[in-house]
Structures are given as C-alpha cells and as structure tokens.
C-alpha cells in the first residue's frame, strides 16, 4: 500500500496476503512471517485465517493501494465472481465524505465489495458489490464514525497483482447514470414515471441509502417555488427519494426512505432557479422491485 497526501504519492509498501503472511518487497516476493524469518508458501491442511480477520488499516486520505492476490477463498458476496483469494482494507472516516476507488493495475479480473460495519457475507451493510472493478471505477458515500471494509476479490485460481487509487471528494457527474427523461419545472404541472428493477448494483449513494439500481432524473428549474415528490413501491422495492445537485452524496439536499412496498415523499423549496438539480429514485437495498413516482410543482 502506497500512502501519501495525494493519490499518486508514494511511501514504502506492506501488503497482507490471504494466507496470513506478509510480503516484504525487499525479499522479492518471498513469504516472511511476523518474526521476519522465511516461511513456506506450501498450502497446508488448514486454509488459514480469513482476510477479514486481519485487514490492512487505511488512512482517511488519498492513497494508492498495491496488493497481491494468492491463496484460497474465504469471503463471498451477492454479486459473484469472487470464489478466489481476496484482500481486505479497513477504512474509518471522521467525517461524511464521498470516496472513489479507481483501478490502475489488475493482473486478473477483480470483484469489489464494500461493507459498512462488517466484512463477511451477512455482516453489516453492503454498499458496493461489483464484479467489473478491473474496468470500472466505483464510489460510495462514507458516514462519519463508521468502518468500511474494502474487499478486493477474485475468481477461483486467480493469482496476480493489483493497484487502485482511493480518492476523497465528490465523484464527477458522469460517474452516476442519468436517465434520458428530464423533469421540467412548470407551475401547476407534474411529472410521472414508473419502472421495474431487477437485483443489481447502482451508482448513486446518499444518506438514506442507495446501493441498488436507481433512476436519476435531471431536474430543470426556472422559478423559485416548492417541488413535491411522492414515490410508491411494490414487489419488495425499498424506496429512497433523493434530491441533489450532482452525483456526490455530499451534494444531497434532502432525502427520504421507506420500508418495502410503501410510499415515501419529500418536498423542497427551489431558491436558486437555473441551478442543476437531480431527483434520484433509489432503494435501501439491492433486491429491486417496482415503483411509480409523481412530481408536482407549486
């Protein structure tokens, strides 16, 4: 792991392997146990501890992380392609912030899982599970005081190096998927939309949740006035409504969440007409379902 004030700053590296040993760059890949003596890399009858039991602790600043995948599988998530070895990095943030992870090297395909206040499957709250991490950057909204385990996983038999940048701050707007339909503010007017979602990972995140697939609509405003939005869900959909000015969780102006198969709503006074706004129909979890949303203008 290379640490520094910027995403490309460099420090000395120490990287934990899934077998519980430490790879020292001075020994060109030889396995070194905690006493500093050379250890065997032969697999014994015991698979060794899970990487979740000994995560690498990361600082709450921009860093570049370097690691090596080898050994056996311990941890799996809902999105698959993770039956091979993994590495775990632990991040605790002192303030609410958006965090973006960008792969810069991948010898093998990578699955990224990020779990809030947990690590193994079934623990905590999974905020990201994506098996395209080698090609696609991912971001999430980290809450102050919570610990996020960043799990870099792989398929069975995988072996190789990887590196990724951890960048604090707002993700750019193109890191969220914007729907082609546009909400246009019109006095006395309305906007209505409905959709069905399957299980899957989304791109928008915020205070009320949002790991699952979402629809995020651009909202064009032209005058000062109230906007009201009401979201009704069915088929297990756990509704989240979010009004924001960009992709970032920190850009969120207000949000509201409800239980599965319920109705939730929000209102907001538009005091800066002409500014960028986005209304996201999101979900607390990742299971999907059906929704209908109606937006009304004063």
C-alpha positions as CSV (number, residue, x, y, z in Angstrom):
1,X,0.0,0.0,0.0
2,X,1.5,3.3,-1.0
3,X,0.4,6.1,1.2
4,X,0.6,9.9,0.7
5,X,-1.2,13.2,0.7
6,X,-2.2,12.7,-3.0
7,X,-3.5,9.7,-4.9
8,X,-0.1,9.3,-6.6
9,X,2.2,10.0,-3.7
10,X,4.5,7.1,-2.8
11,X,5.6,5.5,0.5
12,X,7.0,2.1,1.4
13,X,4.5,-0.8,1.0
14,X,3.4,-3.6,3.2
15,X,0.6,-5.8,1.9
16,X,-1.2,-8.6,3.7
17,X,-1.9,-11.9,1.9
18,X,-4.9,-14.1,2.3
19,X,-2.7,-16.8,3.9
20,X,-2.0,-14.5,6.9
21,X,1.7,-13.8,5.9
22,X,3.4,-10.6,4.9
23,X,5.0,-10.0,1.6
24,X,8.1,-7.8,2.0
25,X,9.3,-6.1,-1.2
26,X,12.9,-6.4,-0.1
27,X,12.6,-10.1,-0.4
28,X,11.2,-10.1,-3.9
29,X,8.0,-12.0,-3.1
30,X,9.4,-14.5,-0.5
31,X,6.9,-15.0,2.3
32,X,8.0,-13.6,5.6
33,X,6.3,-14.5,8.9
34,X,5.8,-12.0,11.7
35,X,9.3,-12.8,13.2
36,X,11.0,-11.9,9.9
37,X,12.0,-15.5,9.0
38,X,11.3,-17.0,5.7
39,X,8.1,-19.1,5.6
40,X,6.9,-21.8,3.3
41,X,4.3,-21.0,0.7
42,X,3.0,-24.6,0.5
43,X,-0.6,-24.9,1.3
44,X,-1.2,-27.0,4.5
45,X,-4.4,-28.7,5.6
46,X,-5.7,-25.6,7.2
47,X,-6.8,-22.7,4.9
48,X,-5.6,-20.1,7.3
49,X,-7.5,-17.1,8.7
50,X,-9.8,-15.1,6.6
51,X,-8.5,-11.7,5.2
52,X,-11.5,-10.2,7.2
53,X,-9.7,-11.2,10.4
54,X,-6.6,-9.1,9.5
55,X,-7.5,-6.1,7.3
56,X,-4.9,-3.6,6.3
57,X,-5.9,-0.3,8.0
58,X,-6.0,2.6,5.6
59,X,-5.7,6.3,6.5
60,X,-8.6,8.7,5.8
61,X,-6.8,10.5,2.9
62,X,-6.0,10.0,-0.7
63,X,-3.8,6.9,-1.2
64,X,-2.7,4.4,-3.8
65,X,-3.1,0.8,-2.6
66,X,-1.0,-2.1,-4.1
67,X,-1.7,-5.7,-3.3
68,X,-1.2,-9.3,-4.4
69,X,-3.9,-12.0,-4.7
70,X,-2.9,-15.6,-3.9
71,X,-4.0,-18.5,-1.7
72,X,-7.5,-19.7,-1.0
73,X,-11.0,-18.3,-0.9
74,X,-12.7,-17.2,2.4
75,X,-15.2,-14.4,1.7
76,X,-18.0,-14.1,-0.9
77,X,-20.8,-11.6,-1.6
78,X,-24.0,-11.5,-3.6
79,X,-22.6,-10.3,-6.9
80,X,-20.4,-13.4,-7.6
81,X,-17.1,-13.9,-9.4
82,X,-15.4,-14.0,-6.0
83,X,-14.6,-17.6,-5.3
84,X,-10.9,-17.0,-5.3
85,X,-8.4,-15.2,-2.9
86,X,-9.2,-11.7,-1.6
87,X,-7.6,-8.8,0.2
88,X,-9.3,-6.6,2.8
89,X,-8.6,-3.0,3.6
90,X,-10.3,-1.2,6.5
91,X,-11.2,2.5,6.4
92,X,-12.8,4.6,9.1
93,X,-13.8,8.2,8.3
94,X,-14.0,11.0,10.8
95,X,-16.5,13.0,8.6
96,X,-19.1,12.3,5.9
97,X,-17.4,12.1,2.6
98,X,-17.6,10.6,-0.9
99,X,-14.9,8.1,-1.7
100,X,-13.9,6.9,-5.2
101,X,-11.9,3.8,-6.0
102,X,-10.1,3.7,-9.4
103,X,-8.2,0.6,-10.6
104,X,-4.8,1.3,-12.1
105,X,-3.4,-2.2,-12.4
106,X,-5.2,-5.6,-12.5
107,X,-3.4,-8.8,-13.5
108,X,-6.8,-10.7,-13.0
109,X,-10.4,-9.8,-13.0
110,X,-11.5,-8.1,-9.8
111,X,-14.7,-8.0,-7.7
112,X,-15.0,-5.1,-5.3
113,X,-17.2,-5.3,-2.2
114,X,-17.5,-2.5,0.4
115,X,-19.2,-3.4,3.6
116,X,-20.2,-0.9,6.3
117,X,-19.5,-2.1,9.8
118,X,-18.9,-5.7,8.7
119,X,-16.9,-7.8,6.4
120,X,-18.0,-11.4,5.9
121,X,-21.2,-12.2,4.0
122,X,-24.2,-11.4,6.1
123,X,-22.4,-8.9,8.3
124,X,-23.0,-5.1,8.2
125,X,-24.5,-3.3,5.2
126,X,-23.0,-3.9,1.7
127,X,-22.8,-0.6,-0.1
128,X,-21.0,-1.8,-3.2
129,X,-20.7,-5.3,-4.8
130,X,-19.4,-5.1,-8.4
131,X,-17.5,-7.7,-10.4
132,X,-16.2,-5.2,-13.0
133,X,-13.8,-3.3,-10.8
134,X,-10.9,-4.0,-13.1
135,X,-12.5,-1.9,-15.7
136,X,-15.0,0.5,-13.9
137,X,-14.3,2.9,-11.1
138,X,-16.7,2.8,-8.1
139,X,-17.7,5.3,-5.5
140,X,-19.7,5.3,-2.2
141,X,-20.8,7.7,0.5
142,X,-18.9,7.1,3.7
143,X,-20.5,8.2,7.0
144,X,-18.5,9.6,9.9
145,X,-17.6,7.1,12.6
146,X,-18.4,4.0,10.5
147,X,-15.8,1.5,9.4
148,X,-15.8,0.3,5.8
149,X,-14.1,-2.9,4.8
150,X,-13.0,-2.7,1.2
151,X,-12.7,-6.3,-0.2
152,X,-10.8,-6.9,-3.4
153,X,-11.8,-10.4,-4.5
154,X,-11.2,-12.7,-7.5
155,X,-12.3,-15.8,-9.2
156,X,-11.1,-19.3,-8.3
157,X,-7.4,-19.9,-9.2
158,X,-6.6,-16.2,-9.6
159,X,-3.1,-15.0,-8.8
160,X,-1.6,-11.7,-9.5
161,X,-1.0,-8.1,-8.5
162,X,-3.5,-5.2,-8.4
163,X,-3.4,-1.5,-7.6
164,X,-6.1,1.1,-7.1
165,X,-6.4,4.8,-6.1
166,X,-8.5,5.9,-3.2
167,X,-9.7,9.5,-3.8
168,X,-11.7,11.5,-1.3
169,X,-14.2,14.1,-2.6
170,X,-17.1,14.5,-5.0
171,X,-17.3,12.0,-7.9
172,X,-17.9,13.7,-11.2
173,X,-21.4,13.7,-12.6
174,X,-20.6,11.1,-15.2
175,X,-20.0,8.6,-12.5
176,X,-23.8,8.5,-12.0
177,X,-26.2,7.2,-14.6
178,X,-28.5,10.0,-15.7
179,X,-31.9,9.0,-17.1
180,X,-32.8,10.3,-20.6
181,X,-36.1,11.7,-19.3
182,X,-35.9,15.2,-17.9
183,X,-38.1,16.7,-15.2
184,X,-39.1,20.3,-16.2
185,X,-40.5,22.7,-13.6
186,X,-43.8,24.1,-14.7
187,X,-46.2,26.0,-12.5
188,X,-49.2,23.7,-11.7
189,X,-47.5,20.9,-13.7
190,X,-46.4,17.4,-12.9
191,X,-44.1,14.6,-13.9
192,X,-44.9,10.9,-13.6
193,X,-42.7,7.8,-14.2
194,X,-42.8,4.1,-13.4
195,X,-40.2,1.3,-13.7
196,X,-39.2,-2.2,-12.6
197,X,-35.8,-3.1,-11.3
198,X,-34.1,-6.5,-11.0
199,X,-31.5,-7.2,-8.4
200,X,-28.3,-5.3,-9.0
201,X,-25.7,-2.6,-8.1
202,X,-26.4,1.1,-8.7
203,X,-24.2,4.2,-8.9
204,X,-25.9,6.9,-6.8
205,X,-25.4,6.9,-3.0
206,X,-26.6,9.1,-0.1
207,X,-27.6,9.5,3.5
208,X,-30.8,7.4,3.1
209,X,-29.1,4.6,1.3
210,X,-28.8,3.6,-2.3
211,X,-26.7,0.5,-3.2
212,X,-29.2,-0.9,-5.6
213,X,-30.2,0.2,-9.1
214,X,-31.8,3.6,-9.4
215,X,-33.2,6.1,-11.9
216,X,-31.7,9.6,-11.6
217,X,-33.5,12.3,-13.4
218,X,-32.2,15.8,-14.4
219,X,-34.5,18.4,-13.0
220,X,-34.7,21.8,-14.9
221,X,-35.9,24.7,-12.8
222,X,-36.9,28.2,-14.0
223,X,-38.5,29.9,-11.0
224,X,-38.5,29.9,-7.2
225,X,-41.1,27.6,-5.6
226,X,-41.8,24.3,-4.0
227,X,-41.4,20.9,-5.6
228,X,-43.2,17.8,-4.1
229,X,-42.3,14.2,-5.0
230,X,-44.1,11.0,-4.0
231,X,-42.7,7.6,-4.5
232,X,-44.8,4.4,-4.3
233,X,-43.2,1.0,-4.3
234,X,-44.2,-2.6,-4.7
235,X,-42.8,-6.1,-5.3
236,X,-40.3,-5.7,-2.5
237,X,-38.9,-2.4,-3.6
238,X,-37.5,-0.4,-0.6
239,X,-38.0,3.2,-1.7
240,X,-35.5,6.1,-1.4
241,X,-36.1,9.6,-2.8
242,X,-33.1,11.9,-3.1
243,X,-32.9,15.5,-4.4
244,X,-29.3,16.6,-5.1
245,X,-27.2,18.9,-7.2
246,X,-24.7,16.3,-8.5
247,X,-23.6,12.6,-8.3
248,X,-22.0,13.1,-4.9
249,X,-23.7,12.0,-1.7
250,X,-22.4,15.3,-0.3
251,X,-24.5,17.2,-2.9
252,X,-27.7,15.7,-1.5
253,X,-30.1,18.5,-0.4
254,X,-32.7,16.2,1.2
255,X,-33.7,12.5,1.1
256,X,-36.5,10.2,2.4
257,X,-36.7,6.4,2.7
258,X,-39.4,3.9,3.4
259,X,-40.0,0.2,4.0
260,X,-40.6,-2.2,1.2
261,X,-44.0,-1.8,-0.6
262,X,-44.6,1.6,0.9
263,X,-44.9,5.3,-0.1
264,X,-42.4,7.9,0.8
265,X,-42.2,11.6,-0.1
266,X,-40.2,14.8,0.1
267,X,-40.5,18.5,-0.6
268,X,-38.0,21.2,-1.3
269,X,-38.1,24.9,-2.0
270,X,-36.2,25.8,-5.1
271,X,-34.4,29.0,-4.2
272,X,-31.8,29.0,-7.0
273,X,-33.7,28.6,-10.3
274,X,-31.5,27.7,-13.1
275,X,-29.1,25.7,-11.0
276,X,-28.5,21.9,-11.6
277,X,-30.8,19.6,-9.7
278,X,-31.3,15.8,-9.9
279,X,-34.0,13.6,-8.4
280,X,-33.0,10.1,-7.7
281,X,-35.4,7.2,-7.3
282,X,-33.3,4.8,-5.4
283,X,-33.6,1.8,-3.0
284,X,-32.4,0.9,0.5
285,X,-31.2,-2.5,-0.6
286,X,-30.3,-4.3,-3.9
287,X,-33.2,-6.6,-4.4
288,X,-35.2,-4.4,-6.9
289,X,-38.9,-4.3,-7.4
290,X,-41.4,-1.8,-8.9
291,X,-42.0,1.8,-8.3
292,X,-44.0,4.8,-9.6
293,X,-43.0,8.4,-8.8
294,X,-45.0,11.6,-9.2
295,X,-43.5,15.1,-9.0
296,X,-45.7,18.2,-8.6
297,X,-44.8,21.9,-8.8
298,X,-46.2,24.9,-6.9
